[in-house]
Amino acid sequence: MTSLKVFLFALFIPIMLTAQGSPKRLVLIEEFTSATCKPCVDADKVLKVVAKLDSCSIALKYHLNIPSPGDPFYKANPVPNDTRGALYAIPALPASRVNGYRSVDPRDSLGMWNAARLDQQIPYPVSITVKQEVVSGNEMKVTVDVASDIELKDYVLHTAVYTELVNLPNITTTLNGSNGQTEFASAMMTMLPDEKGSVWNQAPKEKKSVTFTYTKGTGELWNSAVNVIVF
């Protein structure tokens, strides 16, 4: 069984992480970036500081095909990356959404901190736990358990697989328009069952589970620890 950081974020409703001590509410920062976006280098530096488990914030990065084409993470997953970008009508990079509804310039560390703290103060009625395990070889199984104090009607549950830290030492010479980055953290690699997510209905106090499987890739983009985030 692989060790999985459990990131609890559901339906853009506040949720909690069960850790040592009392439960903690996590804030999801969705960042839109590209290996061809020079301002994204500064955004990446900010996110490394802000998005940490011990600060109750976590990042998920979507790579887009702008300002220049060819980003390898985009090429590997064009549909889910484009779908999330279109959802928020991302006009330019870098861009971010905190908990799905706060638009914050990801280069603004103070703004990002303040947005995260505001949402951490909101009571959370939903908790999610995630377990990832190896079935065989590169076949992976993800189990999501959801508990809710309130009714969830016609929500959508998104499950995203992402790599922890990928090193691409040759990208600065192989990618036209490279912004100079060679390390890429929290890059979305696939969404389960797909970019549309799962329609989710749940009665108050009910506990529900769903299981997904996927095949972990073998290329250089997958040369990293792989985690799962649910929201």
Buried (B, 14 or more C-beta within 10 A) or exposed (E): EEEBBBBBBBBBBBBBBEEEEEEBBBBBBBBBBBBBBBBBBBBBEBBEEBBEBEBBBBBBBBBBBBBBBBBBBBEBBBEBBBBBBEEBEBEEBBBBBBBBEBEBBBBBBEBBBBBBEEBBEEEBBBBBBBBBEEEEEEEBBBBBBBBBEEEBEEBEBBBBBBBEEBEBEEBEEEBEBBBEBEEBBBBBBBBBEEBEBBEBEBEEEEEBEBEBEBEBBEEBBBEBEBBBBBB
